[in-house]
Amino acid sequence: MNTGPTRGATIETDPITDFETMVRRLKASIIIPVKNDARLLEQTLKALRPQLEQLPNTEVIVVDNGSSDETESVAKAHDDVYFLQELSHDSSPYSARNLGVVNAIGDVLIFLDASCVPSESWLITGLRAMVENDCDLLGGNVVFTYSARPSLGEIVDSIKNIQNERTITRFGFAATANLFVKREVFETLGPFPSAIRSGGDVRWTKLASSQGYLISYCPQAIVHKPARGFSQLVRKERRTSQGSVAIGNDSGRHAPMIRNKLTRCLLPFDPIRAFRKLSEVQPGKAPMLILPVMATLWYLRAVSLISYLRELARQRASTR
């Protein structure tokens, strides 16, 4: 771990209002798991630096999960960053996040992906929203960014993935790409599922909301994330299917999961919502792109179903 600044001491800030003072005196820990993402990690840490000056009771913990690029040197170049390594469960961001939690001193634990570059007021906005709403968990807004000529994969990624507003308000779960959590929730529920690559945030935040913890959404707590290309999306579907099998294992009910995935294959996405998103990303081209986008969404749903069935069969065969 980097030596970094003195940890544990509360730094008083000039009072503005009672509410503002409460926000600024919060101890918070930003936990960033990373594997082979040095370039975007550097952008994220640079974007955080002025926000840490505004809120000096906040620390940043970067947890490397087995990188072979310049991730370690990038993290250690920032004096205000504490660097850890989680190598016992290589390629498991949830194990990395759990290690960050164990070493964190904050009363608020903030999970941020290395590829999610925060807007200039992200941190203070998220903390204010937590205090104002008196919520236990708060998901922020993940805004996708695109290349100069967005590919079909990038467009589909922004339509399909990390839709925090929808998943929080309708289903009670959020992605750890941009998530604020009170420490007491972790102390009660325990850590994220470890040694898995995908799906741990869905399982954990669903558990939290089912146990009565209040989860809210803040559209102004914005981070910017590059959209994935098509091949990355296919790999993600295969990974998340493993997480879905784990959720089915938890409940002991795989049949509803399979039916849901089959239904989503037959009706992969709301075409009206897809068209609206297309109109935002590619103004004027939505009519031409809607059919390729819907076909891609269908293909990814099929990949998800097939990957789920294969993973379930593999697990059952291994226990015989």
Summary of the structure (lengths in Angstrom):
residues: 320
radius of gyration: 19.9
end to end distance: 43.0
largest distance: 64.3
contacts: 1055
relative contact order: 0.12
helix: 52%
strand: 16%
